[in-house]
Amino acid sequence: MTDSPVPRIQLNDGHSIPQLGFGVFKVDPKETERIVTDALEVGYRHIDTARIYGNEAGVGKALADSGVRREELFVTTKLWNDDQGTDSVFDAFERSLDRLGLDYLDLYLIHWPAPAQDRYVETWRAFEQLRDSGRVRSIGVSNFLAHHLQRVIDETDVVPAVDQIELHPAHQQPATAAFAAEHGIRIEAWGPLGQGKYPLFDLPEIAAPAAAHDKTPAQVVIRWHLQRGHIVFPKSNRRERMAENFDVFDFTLDEAEMQAITDLEREGRVSTHPDSFD
């Protein structure tokens, strides 16, 4: 494989995942091919999409035209809530794979537990079958809290490889993160920069290390995620910002800087609570 500065994180199923990736949440489908092409040219090899984003086809076109070998890429997509249940999972998976133009996925996630539907355990059993078929290498979940994870572990045969959750300095989900660590589930952080919904970059705990290391506040927050062991995929439509977000491997936050950012935790969720979203 081509040398990359991005570390790889070992998963509980024997596969590994690039720790820094590129997300396409809310990326206009008409712009996706261009934006993902830019990300690949910057150096990203881990792309995170979802059926509900409506841009899997654009991702697939960019991957196909990139010239990057398939074995160097790590591609994730997600099953939407209305496709949960044994009868729907396999068709939804095949449609996503077709839109992406791939023979297999590196990671497939249940997008939300959607507890009112009460189908996520049944859905997970179908995911186990997909993994056994070899069409997807790793399977995981997204937006699952500790009690959702516990039920999956208790009632099925495969522990999720990852849990992709909202995680940023104001909302670190320590209970879910601790449960995941105890069971060998890796945490992926979505919305890692807080989605601009609070003045994160203006806080002295972020601004001071940014000045000290001659880095942007965003670079400091991404570096904090990496040093915490999170898998993270910031998004941007601008190539120069993509490059900035990728340029985070030539400095290290010291223990005091790390702790100051960690101490910003205040249960500051900026999205919907997983128990109330279906």
C-alpha positions as CSV (number, residue, x, y, z in Angstrom):
1,M,0.0,0.0,0.0
2,T,1.0,3.6,-0.5
3,D,2.6,5.2,2.5
4,S,0.2,7.4,4.4
5,P,0.6,9.4,7.6
6,V,-2.7,8.2,8.8
7,P,-2.5,5.5,11.6
8,R,-4.6,2.4,11.3
9,I,-6.8,1.3,14.2
10,Q,-7.2,-2.4,14.9
11,L,-10.8,-3.7,15.0
12,N,-12.1,-6.6,17.1
13,D,-12.6,-8.7,13.9
14,G,-9.0,-8.6,12.8
15,H,-9.4,-5.9,10.2
16,S,-8.0,-2.4,10.6
17,I,-9.4,1.1,9.7
18,P,-7.6,4.4,8.9
19,Q,-8.1,6.6,11.9
20,L,-8.7,9.8,9.9
21,G,-11.3,9.7,7.1
22,F,-13.5,12.0,5.1
23,G,-17.3,12.3,5.7
24,V,-19.9,13.4,3.2
25,F,-22.9,14.1,5.5
26,K,-24.9,17.0,3.9
27,V,-22.7,17.0,0.8
28,D,-24.8,17.9,-2.2
29,P,-25.1,14.9,-4.4
30,K,-24.3,17.1,-7.5
31,E,-21.1,18.1,-5.9
32,T,-20.1,14.8,-4.3
33,E,-17.9,13.5,-7.1
34,R,-15.8,16.7,-7.2
35,I,-15.5,16.9,-3.4
36,V,-14.5,13.3,-2.9
37,T,-12.1,13.5,-5.8
38,D,-10.5,16.5,-4.0
39,A,-10.3,14.5,-0.7
40,L,-8.7,11.6,-2.4
41,E,-6.1,13.8,-4.1
42,V,-5.3,15.4,-0.7
43,G,-4.6,11.9,0.7
44,Y,-7.8,10.6,2.3
45,R,-8.4,6.9,1.8
46,H,-11.3,6.4,4.2
47,I,-14.6,7.7,3.0
48,D,-17.8,7.6,5.1
49,T,-21.2,7.9,3.5
50,A,-24.8,6.6,4.0
51,R,-27.8,5.7,2.0
52,I,-29.8,8.5,3.4
53,Y,-27.2,11.1,2.4
54,G,-28.2,10.5,-1.3
55,N,-24.7,10.7,-2.5
56,E,-23.4,7.1,-2.6
57,A,-23.3,7.3,-6.5
58,G,-21.1,10.4,-6.4
59,V,-18.8,8.7,-4.0
60,G,-18.6,5.7,-6.2
61,K,-17.9,7.7,-9.3
62,A,-15.0,9.5,-7.6
63,L,-13.6,6.3,-6.3
64,A,-13.8,4.6,-9.7
65,D,-12.1,7.5,-11.5
66,S,-9.4,8.2,-8.8
67,G,-6.9,5.6,-9.9
68,V,-6.5,4.6,-6.3
69,R,-6.3,0.8,-5.8
70,R,-9.4,-0.7,-4.1
71,E,-7.2,-2.3,-1.4
72,E,-5.9,1.2,-0.4
73,L,-9.5,2.4,0.2
74,F,-11.8,2.0,3.2
75,V,-15.4,2.7,2.4
76,T,-18.3,2.8,4.9
77,T,-22.0,3.2,4.3
78,K,-25.0,2.8,6.5
79,L,-28.4,1.2,6.5
80,W,-31.3,3.7,6.9
81,N,-34.0,3.2,9.5
82,D,-36.8,2.2,7.1
83,D,-34.7,-0.6,5.7
84,Q,-34.3,-2.3,9.1
85,G,-35.7,-5.8,9.4
86,T,-34.5,-9.1,7.8
87,D,-36.6,-8.7,4.7
88,S,-35.2,-5.3,3.8
89,V,-31.5,-5.4,4.8
90,F,-30.2,-7.6,2.0
91,D,-31.9,-5.5,-0.8
92,A,-30.8,-2.3,0.8
93,F,-27.2,-3.5,1.0
94,E,-27.1,-4.6,-2.6
95,R,-28.5,-1.2,-3.7
96,S,-25.9,0.7,-1.8
97,L,-23.1,-1.6,-3.1
98,D,-24.4,-1.0,-6.7
99,R,-24.6,2.8,-6.2
100,L,-21.0,2.8,-4.9
101,G,-19.9,0.5,-7.8
102,L,-18.1,-1.8,-5.4
103,D,-17.8,-5.6,-5.0
104,Y,-17.6,-5.4,-1.2
105,L,-17.8,-2.9,1.6
106,D,-15.2,-2.3,4.3
107,L,-17.7,-1.4,6.9
108,Y,-21.5,-1.4,7.0
109,L,-23.4,0.3,9.9
110,I,-26.9,0.3,11.3
111,H,-27.5,4.1,11.1
112,W,-29.7,4.5,14.2
113,P,-31.1,2.0,16.7
114,A,-34.7,3.4,16.0
115,P,-35.9,1.7,19.2
116,A,-39.6,2.4,18.6
117,Q,-39.4,0.0,15.7
118,D,-37.6,-2.6,17.8
119,R,-35.9,-4.1,14.8
120,Y,-32.2,-3.4,15.4
121,V,-31.5,-6.8,16.9
122,E,-33.1,-8.6,14.0
123,T,-31.3,-6.3,11.7
124,W,-28.0,-7.1,13.3
125,R,-28.5,-10.8,12.8
126,A,-28.9,-10.0,9.0
127,F,-25.6,-8.0,9.2
128,E,-23.9,-11.1,10.7
129,Q,-25.0,-13.0,7.6
130,L,-23.7,-10.2,5.3
131,R,-20.3,-10.4,7.1
132,D,-20.3,-14.2,6.8
133,S,-20.9,-13.9,3.0
134,G,-17.7,-11.8,2.6
135,R,-19.6,-8.9,0.9
136,V,-18.7,-6.7,3.9
137,R,-15.6,-7.1,5.9
138,S,-16.6,-5.4,9.2
139,I,-20.0,-4.5,10.7
140,G,-20.9,-2.0,13.2
141,V,-23.5,0.5,14.5
142,S,-24.1,4.2,14.7
143,N,-25.8,6.3,17.4
144,F,-26.1,3.3,19.7
145,L,-26.0,4.0,23.4
146,A,-24.7,1.5,26.0
147,H,-28.1,-0.1,26.5
148,H,-28.5,-0.7,22.8
149,L,-25.1,-2.2,22.6
150,Q,-25.7,-4.4,25.6
151,R,-28.8,-5.8,24.0
152,V,-27.0,-6.6,20.7
153,I,-24.2,-8.3,22.6
154,D,-26.7,-10.3,24.7
155,E,-28.9,-11.5,21.9
156,T,-26.6,-12.0,18.9
157,D,-23.2,-13.7,18.1
158,V,-21.0,-10.8,16.9
159,V,-19.9,-7.8,18.9
160,P,-20.0,-4.6,16.7
161,A,-16.6,-3.5,15.4
162,V,-17.4,0.2,15.8
163,D,-20.0,2.6,17.2
164,Q,-20.2,5.8,15.3
165,I,-21.6,8.5,17.7
166,E,-21.9,12.2,18.0
167,L,-18.7,13.1,19.8
168,H,-16.9,16.5,20.2
169,P,-15.4,18.3,23.2
170,A,-18.8,19.5,24.7
171,H,-20.4,16.0,24.2
172,Q,-18.1,13.1,24.7
173,Q,-20.6,10.4,25.7
174,P,-18.3,9.0,28.5
175,A,-20.7,6.2,29.5
176,T,-21.1,4.9,25.9
177,A,-17.4,5.3,25.2
178,A,-16.5,3.4,28.4
179,F,-18.9,0.6,27.6
180,A,-17.5,0.4,24.1
181,A,-13.9,0.2,25.4
182,E,-14.8,-2.6,27.8
183,H,-16.2,-4.7,24.9
184,G,-13.6,-3.9,22.3
185,I,-15.8,-1.7,20.2
186,R,-14.0,1.2,18.6
187,I,-15.5,4.7,18.7
188,E,-16.0,6.8,15.6
189,A,-16.7,10.4,16.2
190,W,-19.2,12.2,13.9
191,G,-19.7,15.9,14.2
192,P,-16.2,16.0,15.6
193,L,-16.0,19.8,15.5
194,G,-19.4,20.4,17.0
195,Q,-21.0,21.2,13.6
196,G,-20.6,24.9,14.2
197,K,-23.4,24.8,16.7
198,Y,-21.5,26.3,19.6
199,P,-18.4,28.6,19.6
200,L,-15.9,25.8,20.1
201,F,-13.0,27.4,18.3
202,D,-13.2,30.6,20.4
203,L,-12.7,28.8,23.7
204,P,-9.3,29.4,25.3
205,E,-8.8,25.7,25.8
206,I,-8.8,25.4,22.0
207,A,-7.3,28.8,21.0
208,A,-4.3,28.6,23.3
209,P,-2.9,25.3,21.9
210,A,-3.7,26.4,18.4
211,A,-1.5,29.5,18.9
212,A,1.2,27.5,20.7
213,H,1.5,24.9,18.0
214,D,0.9,27.3,15.0
215,K,-2.2,25.3,14.1
216,T,-5.8,26.1,13.4
217,P,-8.4,25.4,16.2
218,A,-9.9,22.7,14.0
219,Q,-6.6,21.0,13.7
220,V,-6.2,21.1,17.5
221,V,-9.6,19.5,18.0
222,I,-8.9,16.8,15.4
223,R,-5.6,16.1,17.1
224,W,-7.4,15.8,20.4
225,H,-9.7,13.1,18.9
226,L,-6.8,11.2,17.4
227,Q,-4.9,11.2,20.7
228,R,-8.0,10.0,22.5
229,G,-8.1,7.0,20.1
230,H,-11.2,8.1,18.2
231,I,-11.7,7.3,14.5
232,V,-12.7,10.7,13.1
233,F,-13.9,12.1,9.7
234,P,-14.3,15.8,9.5
235,K,-16.0,17.1,6.4
236,S,-15.4,20.2,4.2
237,N,-16.4,21.2,0.7
238,R,-13.2,23.3,0.4
239,R,-10.0,21.6,-0.8
240,E,-7.8,23.9,1.3
241,R,-9.8,23.0,4.5
242,M,-9.6,19.3,3.6
243,A,-5.8,19.7,3.4
244,E,-5.7,21.5,6.8
245,N,-7.8,18.8,8.4
246,F,-5.4,16.2,7.1
247,D,-2.3,18.1,8.3
248,V,-2.4,16.9,11.9
249,F,0.4,14.4,12.2
250,D,3.3,16.8,12.8
251,F,2.4,17.9,16.3
252,T,1.3,16.5,19.6
253,L,-0.9,18.0,22.4
254,D,0.7,17.7,25.8
255,E,-1.1,16.1,28.8
256,A,-2.3,19.5,30.1
257,E,-3.7,20.6,26.7
258,M,-5.5,17.3,26.3
259,Q,-7.0,17.4,29.7
260,A,-8.2,21.0,29.3
261,I,-10.1,20.0,26.2
262,T,-11.5,16.9,27.8
263,D,-12.7,19.0,30.7
264,L,-15.0,20.9,28.2
265,E,-17.5,18.0,28.6
266,R,-21.0,19.3,29.5
267,E,-23.4,16.8,27.9
268,G,-23.8,19.3,25.1
269,R,-25.5,17.2,22.5
270,V,-26.3,19.1,19.3
271,S,-28.3,16.4,17.5
272,T,-31.3,14.2,18.2
273,H,-31.2,11.8,21.1
274,P,-30.9,8.2,19.8
275,D,-33.8,7.0,22.1
276,S,-36.2,9.4,20.5
277,F,-35.2,9.1,16.8
278,D,-36.9,6.7,14.5
